[in-house]
Amino acid sequence: MNPSGEQVELAFGEQQVVVVGVGAGLRTYSIGGRAVIDGYDAGELCHAGRGQLLVPWPNRIEDGSYEFDGSPQQLALTEPRAHNAIHGLVRWAAWRASEQRADAVVMEHVVHPQPGYPFTLALRVEYSLAETGLAVRTTARNLGRVACPYGAGQHPYFTLGTSTVDALELTLPAARVFDRDERGLPIGSRSVAGTEYDFRGTRTIGSTRLDHAFTDLERDGDGRARVALRSPEDRRLIVWVDASYGYLMVFTGDPLPDVARRSVAIEPMTCPPNAFRTGEGLVRLESGEAFECSWGVGPS
């Protein structure tokens, strides 16, 4: 059996996608035989978070500890070197395909109460292909009797076929960037104006090392914020997020030997790193309440 479990293949025209049963992650996405997602092989264990869903929180929680409604909680330290809990609880969980057709699949999973997160969530993620590209819609419903904290994200790496991301042109409509400490935790945010992190006007990534959360996203008339990438050969893609995603993590993978600027992660997040402790952007899901968020990618 493949380390990533069931392989669900989707197709629409020249587009092809593989969604996996372990974590309901996005393993591959290609258009016309060219990779858009820098994924991994079916026989490999997912590494560097490639395409994984980050629920019920994206990024890091300092010391894995937080307090919610007066009750202290302690999560497992899944990033032990930095003493953090990272990227939620479902990346390695088994999901099932509840609905499927040639160009779409719905994956479902239930998070049961556990140490550090004594809440019950019904999760549903739908991947669908259309002429405009790939759309991903994630829904969480609180099945428990009390309110719970919630955040969502995803960790796709994007490629336009270049050996490194240095020559790619990036347009990132974000007015603020979070500074981070050596543990990857935010230590405040500031305007991108006058910094190397200002990509509001299209420019090449160059030697800029990116491992930063961005916010204050400029949105189009449809409520979506759009990030654009373009290669020197004029290959293009657009990553969009709906109004539920107020934050984007952009990561060039410099410290990871298997990424090392080969691709760039553009990670939609409903809240910034450490939100379970700071409360910024955190969703409070009351009993029976649901929260939905959508993002997508396609050619420009």
The 8 nearest C-alpha neighbors of each residue, nearest first, counted from 0:
[[1, 2, 4, 5, 3, 42, 41, 6],
 [0, 2, 4, 3, 42, 41, 5, 43],
 [3, 1, 44, 4, 43, 42, 0, 41],
 [4, 2, 21, 1, 19, 20, 44, 5],
 [5, 3, 20, 1, 21, 2, 19, 6],
 [4, 6, 20, 19, 7, 3, 1, 21],
 [5, 7, 19, 18, 17, 8, 4, 20],
 [8, 6, 18, 17, 19, 5, 9, 20],
 [7, 9, 17, 16, 6, 18, 10, 15],
 [10, 8, 102, 16, 101, 15, 103, 17],
 [11, 9, 15, 102, 14, 101, 16, 12],
 [10, 12, 14, 102, 128, 13, 129, 15],
 [11, 13, 14, 10, 130, 15, 129, 31],
 [14, 12, 31, 30, 11, 15, 10, 32],
 [15, 13, 30, 11, 12, 10, 29, 31],
 [14, 16, 10, 29, 28, 9, 30, 13],
 [17, 15, 28, 9, 27, 8, 10, 18],
 [16, 18, 8, 27, 7, 26, 6, 9],
 [19, 17, 25, 7, 26, 24, 6, 23],
 [20, 18, 6, 23, 24, 5, 21, 3],
 [19, 21, 5, 4, 23, 94, 93, 22],
 [22, 20, 93, 3, 4, 23, 91, 19],
 [21, 23, 90, 91, 92, 24, 89, 20],
 [24, 22, 20, 19, 21, 94, 18, 106],
 [25, 23, 51, 22, 50, 19, 18, 52],
 [24, 26, 50, 18, 27, 17, 51, 19],
 [25, 27, 38, 17, 18, 50, 24, 39],
 [28, 26, 17, 38, 16, 36, 25, 29],
 [29, 27, 16, 36, 15, 35, 34, 17],
 [28, 30, 34, 35, 33, 15, 14, 32],
 [29, 31, 14, 33, 32, 13, 15, 34],
 [32, 30, 13, 33, 14, 29, 15, 34],
 [31, 33, 30, 29, 34, 13, 14, 15],
 [34, 32, 29, 30, 31, 35, 160, 159],
 [33, 35, 29, 36, 28, 32, 30, 37],
 [34, 36, 29, 158, 28, 157, 159, 33],
 [35, 37, 157, 28, 38, 34, 156, 27],
 [38, 36, 156, 157, 158, 35, 262, 34],
 [37, 39, 27, 26, 36, 49, 50, 40],
 [38, 40, 26, 43, 41, 45, 37, 27],
 [41, 39, 43, 42, 38, 26, 44, 45],
 [40, 42, 43, 1, 39, 3, 2, 6],
 [41, 43, 1, 40, 2, 44, 3, 39],
 [44, 42, 40, 41, 45, 2, 39, 1],
 [43, 45, 2, 46, 3, 42, 41, 39],
 [44, 46, 43, 49, 39, 48, 3, 47],
 [45, 47, 48, 49, 44, 39, 43, 257],
 [46, 48, 49, 45, 255, 257, 258, 252],
 [49, 47, 46, 51, 154, 50, 45, 155],
 [50, 48, 47, 51, 155, 154, 46, 38],
 [51, 49, 155, 25, 154, 24, 26, 48],
 [50, 52, 24, 154, 48, 49, 153, 90],
 [53, 51, 153, 24, 152, 54, 90, 22],
 [52, 54, 152, 57, 86, 87, 153, 151],
 [55, 53, 56, 87, 151, 52, 88, 89],
 [54, 56, 150, 149, 87, 151, 53, 88],
 [55, 57, 150, 54, 87, 151, 53, 86],
 [58, 56, 86, 53, 152, 151, 87, 54],
 [57, 59, 86, 272, 85, 56, 60, 273],
 [60, 58, 85, 272, 273, 84, 83, 61],
 [59, 61, 273, 63, 84, 83, 62, 85],
 [60, 62, 83, 63, 273, 59, 64, 84],
 [61, 63, 83, 82, 64, 60, 84, 76],
 [64, 62, 84, 74, 60, 83, 61, 73],
 [65, 63, 73, 62, 72, 74, 61, 60],
 [64, 66, 276, 72, 71, 275, 67, 73],
 [67, 65, 71, 70, 72, 69, 68, 276],
 [66, 68, 70, 69, 71, 65, 148, 72],
 [69, 67, 70, 66, 71, 146, 147, 148],
 [68, 70, 67, 66, 71, 72, 65, 146],
 [69, 71, 67, 66, 68, 72, 65, 73],
 [72, 70, 66, 65, 69, 67, 73, 64],
 [73, 71, 115, 65, 64, 66, 70, 74],
 [72, 74, 115, 64, 63, 75, 65, 114],
 [75, 73, 115, 63, 64, 76, 84, 114],
 [74, 76, 77, 84, 63, 73, 115, 114],
 [77, 75, 84, 83, 79, 78, 63, 82],
 [76, 78, 84, 79, 75, 85, 83, 82],
 [77, 79, 83, 76, 80, 84, 81, 82],
 [80, 78, 82, 76, 81, 77, 83, 84],
 [79, 81, 82, 78, 83, 182, 77, 76],
 [80, 82, 182, 79, 83, 78, 183, 181],
 [83, 81, 79, 62, 80, 78, 76, 61],
 [84, 82, 62, 61, 78, 76, 63, 81],
 [83, 85, 63, 76, 77, 60, 59, 78],
 [84, 86, 59, 58, 77, 87, 78, 83],
 [87, 85, 57, 58, 53, 56, 59, 54],
 [86, 88, 54, 56, 55, 53, 85, 57],
 [87, 89, 90, 54, 55, 86, 53, 91],
 [88, 90, 92, 91, 22, 87, 54, 53],
 [91, 89, 22, 92, 51, 52, 88, 53],
 [90, 92, 22, 89, 21, 93, 88, 3],
 [91, 93, 89, 22, 21, 90, 94, 88],
 [92, 94, 21, 20, 22, 91, 95, 108],
 [95, 93, 108, 20, 107, 23, 106, 21],
 [94, 96, 106, 107, 97, 20, 108, 93],
 [95, 97, 106, 105, 98, 107, 104, 99],
 [96, 98, 105, 106, 95, 107, 99, 104],
 [99, 97, 105, 104, 96, 100, 106, 103],
 [98, 100, 104, 103, 105, 97, 96, 101],
 [99, 101, 103, 102, 104, 98, 9, 105],
 [100, 102, 9, 103, 10, 99, 11, 8],
 [101, 103, 9, 10, 128, 100, 11, 127],
 [104, 102, 127, 100, 126, 99, 101, 9],
 [103, 105, 99, 126, 98, 125, 100, 106],
 [104, 106, 125, 98, 124, 96, 97, 99],
 [107, 105, 96, 124, 95, 123, 97, 94],
 [108, 106, 123, 95, 94, 122, 96, 97],
 [107, 109, 94, 122, 121, 110, 123, 95],
 [110, 108, 121, 120, 122, 111, 119, 107],
 [111, 109, 120, 119, 121, 108, 112, 122],
 [110, 112, 119, 109, 113, 118, 120, 117],
 [113, 111, 117, 118, 119, 116, 110, 114],
 [112, 114, 117, 116, 115, 111, 118, 110],
 [115, 113, 116, 117, 74, 73, 112, 72],
 [114, 116, 74, 73, 72, 113, 117, 75],
 [115, 117, 113, 118, 114, 112, 72, 74],
 [118, 116, 112, 113, 115, 114, 119, 111],
 [117, 119, 112, 116, 143, 147, 111, 120],
 [120, 118, 111, 143, 142, 110, 112, 141],
 [121, 119, 141, 110, 140, 109, 142, 122],
 [120, 122, 109, 140, 139, 108, 110, 141],
 [123, 121, 139, 108, 107, 138, 109, 120],
 [122, 124, 107, 138, 106, 137, 139, 125],
 [125, 123, 137, 106, 136, 105, 138, 107],
 [124, 126, 105, 136, 135, 104, 106, 127],
 [125, 127, 135, 103, 104, 134, 105, 124],
 [128, 126, 103, 134, 133, 102, 125, 104],
 [127, 129, 133, 102, 132, 11, 103, 134],
 [128, 130, 132, 131, 11, 133, 127, 102],
 [129, 131, 132, 128, 11, 12, 133, 297],
 [130, 132, 129, 297, 133, 298, 128, 296],
 [133, 131, 297, 129, 130, 128, 296, 134],
 [132, 134, 128, 295, 296, 127, 297, 129],
 [133, 135, 295, 127, 126, 294, 128, 136],
 [136, 134, 126, 294, 293, 125, 295, 137],
 [135, 137, 293, 125, 124, 292, 134, 294],
 [138, 136, 124, 292, 291, 123, 293, 125],
 [137, 139, 291, 123, 290, 122, 124, 292],
 [138, 140, 122, 290, 289, 121, 120, 123],
 [141, 139, 289, 121, 120, 288, 142, 287],
 [140, 142, 120, 287, 286, 143, 288, 119],
 [143, 141, 119, 287, 120, 140, 286, 121],
 [144, 142, 119, 141, 145, 286, 118, 287],
 [143, 145, 286, 142, 146, 287, 141, 285],
 [146, 144, 286, 143, 285, 147, 118, 141],
 [145, 147, 285, 284, 286, 283, 144, 148],
 [146, 148, 284, 283, 118, 149, 145, 285],
 [149, 147, 283, 282, 284, 281, 146, 150],
 [150, 148, 282, 55, 56, 281, 283, 147],
 [149, 151, 56, 55, 269, 270, 281, 282],
 [152, 150, 54, 56, 269, 53, 57, 55],
 [151, 153, 268, 53, 57, 267, 52, 269],
 [152, 154, 52, 53, 266, 51, 267, 155],
 [153, 155, 50, 266, 51, 49, 48, 264],
 [156, 154, 50, 264, 49, 153, 266, 157],
 [157, 155, 264, 263, 37, 36, 262, 49],
 [158, 156, 36, 263, 262, 37, 35, 264],
 [157, 159, 262, 35, 160, 37, 36, 156],
 [160, 158, 161, 35, 230, 234, 157, 34],
 [159, 161, 158, 162, 34, 33, 35, 230],
 [160, 162, 163, 159, 164, 158, 230, 261],
 [163, 161, 261, 160, 164, 260, 262, 165],
 [164, 162, 261, 260, 161, 165, 262, 166],
 [163, 165, 167, 166, 260, 262, 261, 161],
 [164, 166, 205, 204, 163, 167, 206, 203],
 [167, 165, 164, 203, 205, 204, 168, 231],
 [168, 166, 230, 164, 203, 229, 165, 204],
 [167, 169, 203, 229, 202, 228, 204, 201],
 [170, 168, 228, 201, 202, 227, 203, 171],
 [169, 171, 201, 227, 198, 226, 199, 200],
 [170, 172, 226, 198, 199, 173, 169, 227],
 [173, 171, 199, 217, 216, 170, 174, 226],
 [172, 174, 216, 215, 214, 171, 175, 213],
 [173, 175, 215, 191, 190, 216, 214, 172],
 [176, 174, 190, 191, 214, 189, 213, 173],
 [175, 177, 213, 188, 189, 212, 191, 190],
 [178, 176, 188, 212, 187, 185, 211, 213],
 [177, 179, 186, 185, 187, 188, 176, 211],
 [180, 178, 185, 184, 186, 183, 177, 181],
 [179, 181, 182, 183, 184, 185, 186, 178],
 [180, 182, 183, 179, 184, 81, 185, 186],
 [183, 181, 81, 180, 184, 179, 82, 83],
 [182, 184, 180, 179, 181, 185, 59, 81],
 [183, 185, 179, 182, 180, 272, 186, 273],
 [186, 184, 179, 178, 187, 177, 180, 272],
 [187, 185, 179, 178, 184, 180, 188, 177],
 [188, 186, 177, 185, 178, 189, 179, 176],
 [187, 189, 177, 176, 178, 175, 186, 190],
 [190, 188, 175, 176, 191, 177, 187, 178],
 [189, 191, 175, 192, 174, 176, 188, 194],
 [190, 192, 197, 175, 194, 174, 196, 176],
 [193, 191, 190, 194, 197, 174, 196, 175],
 [192, 194, 191, 195, 197, 190, 196, 198],
 [195, 193, 196, 191, 192, 197, 190, 198],
 [194, 196, 197, 193, 207, 191, 198, 192],
 [197, 195, 194, 191, 198, 176, 207, 192],
 [196, 198, 191, 195, 199, 194, 192, 193],
 [199, 197, 171, 200, 170, 201, 196, 202],
 [200, 198, 172, 171, 197, 170, 201, 173],
 [199, 201, 198, 170, 202, 197, 171, 172],
 [200, 202, 170, 169, 198, 199, 168, 203],
 [203, 201, 168, 169, 200, 198, 204, 170],
 [202, 204, 168, 205, 167, 166, 169, 165],
 [203, 205, 165, 207, 167, 168, 169, 206],
 [204, 206, 165, 203, 207, 166, 164, 167],
 [205, 207, 165, 208, 204, 203, 164, 166],
 [208, 206, 205, 204, 209, 195, 196, 165],
 [209, 207, 206, 251, 210, 253, 250, 252],
 [208, 210, 250, 251, 211, 249, 207, 252],
 [211, 209, 250, 249, 251, 208, 248, 212],
 [212, 210, 248, 249, 209, 177, 213, 250],
 [211, 213, 248, 177, 247, 176, 249, 246],
 [212, 214, 176, 247, 246, 175, 173, 248],
 [213, 215, 246, 175, 216, 173, 245, 176],
 [216, 214, 174, 173, 175, 217, 245, 213],
 [215, 217, 173, 214, 172, 218, 224, 174],
 [218, 216, 172, 224, 173, 215, 219, 174],
 [219, 217, 224, 223, 222, 216, 220, 225],
 [218, 220, 221, 222, 223, 224, 217, 225],
 [219, 221, 222, 218, 223, 224, 217, 242],
 [220, 222, 219, 223, 218, 241, 224, 242],
 [223, 221, 218, 220, 219, 242, 241, 224],
 [222, 224, 241, 218, 240, 221, 219, 242],
 [223, 225, 218, 240, 239, 217, 219, 216],
 [224, 226, 239, 238, 223, 237, 227, 240],
 [225, 227, 171, 238, 170, 237, 239, 172],
 [228, 226, 237, 170, 169, 236, 238, 225],
 [227, 229, 169, 236, 168, 235, 167, 237],
 [230, 228, 235, 168, 234, 167, 233, 236],
 [229, 231, 167, 233, 234, 232, 159, 168],
 [230, 232, 233, 166, 167, 229, 234, 168],
 [231, 233, 230, 234, 229, 235, 159, 161],
 [234, 232, 230, 231, 229, 235, 159, 228],
 [235, 233, 230, 229, 232, 159, 236, 231],
 [236, 234, 229, 228, 298, 299, 233, 230],
 [237, 235, 298, 299, 228, 297, 227, 238],
 [236, 238, 227, 299, 297, 296, 226, 298],
 [239, 237, 296, 226, 225, 295, 227, 236],
 [240, 238, 225, 295, 294, 224, 223, 296],
 [239, 241, 294, 223, 224, 244, 293, 295],
 [240, 242, 223, 243, 293, 244, 294, 222],
 [241, 243, 244, 222, 223, 245, 240, 224],
 [244, 242, 292, 241, 269, 245, 293, 291],
 [245, 243, 269, 242, 268, 246, 241, 240],
 [244, 246, 269, 243, 214, 242, 268, 270],
 [247, 245, 214, 268, 213, 244, 269, 270],
 [248, 246, 267, 213, 266, 212, 268, 249],
 [247, 249, 212, 266, 211, 265, 213, 250],
 [248, 250, 265, 264, 211, 210, 209, 266],
 [251, 249, 210, 209, 264, 252, 263, 248],
 [252, 250, 263, 260, 209, 253, 208, 264],
 [253, 251, 259, 258, 255, 250, 260, 254],
 [252, 254, 259, 255, 260, 251, 208, 258],
 [255, 253, 252, 259, 256, 258, 251, 257],
 [254, 256, 258, 252, 259, 257, 253, 47],
 [257, 255, 259, 258, 254, 253, 252, 260],
 [256, 258, 255, 259, 47, 261, 46, 252],
 [257, 259, 252, 255, 261, 256, 260, 262],
 [260, 258, 253, 252, 256, 255, 261, 257],
 [261, 259, 251, 163, 262, 252, 164, 253],
 [262, 260, 163, 258, 259, 162, 164, 263],
 [263, 261, 158, 260, 157, 164, 156, 251],
 [262, 264, 251, 156, 157, 250, 265, 260],
 [263, 265, 156, 250, 249, 155, 266, 157],
 [266, 264, 249, 248, 263, 155, 156, 247],
 [265, 267, 248, 154, 247, 153, 264, 268],
 [266, 268, 247, 152, 153, 244, 246, 248],
 [269, 267, 152, 246, 270, 244, 247, 151],
 [268, 270, 244, 245, 151, 150, 246, 243],
 [271, 269, 280, 268, 281, 150, 246, 274],
 [270, 272, 274, 246, 273, 268, 212, 280],
 [271, 273, 58, 59, 274, 184, 185, 57],
 [274, 272, 60, 59, 275, 276, 61, 277],
 [273, 275, 278, 277, 276, 279, 272, 271],
 [274, 276, 273, 278, 277, 65, 60, 281],
 [277, 275, 65, 274, 273, 278, 66, 60],
 [278, 276, 274, 279, 275, 273, 281, 280],
 [277, 279, 274, 281, 275, 276, 280, 273],
 [280, 278, 274, 281, 277, 270, 271, 275],
 [279, 281, 270, 278, 282, 269, 274, 271],
 [280, 282, 278, 279, 270, 274, 150, 149],
 [283, 281, 149, 148, 284, 150, 280, 270],
 [282, 284, 148, 147, 149, 285, 281, 146],
 [285, 283, 147, 146, 288, 282, 141, 148],
 [284, 286, 146, 288, 287, 283, 145, 147],
 [285, 287, 144, 145, 141, 146, 288, 143],
 [288, 286, 141, 142, 285, 140, 289, 143],
 [287, 289, 285, 286, 140, 141, 284, 290],
 [290, 288, 140, 139, 141, 287, 291, 138],
 [291, 289, 139, 138, 140, 292, 288, 284],
 [292, 290, 138, 137, 139, 289, 293, 136],
 [291, 293, 243, 137, 136, 138, 241, 244],
 [294, 292, 136, 135, 241, 240, 137, 291],
 [293, 295, 240, 135, 239, 134, 241, 136],
 [294, 296, 134, 239, 133, 135, 238, 240],
 [297, 295, 238, 133, 237, 132, 239, 134],
 [296, 298, 132, 237, 236, 131, 133, 299],
 [299, 297, 236, 235, 237, 132, 296, 131],
 [298, 236, 237, 235, 297, 227, 131, 296]]
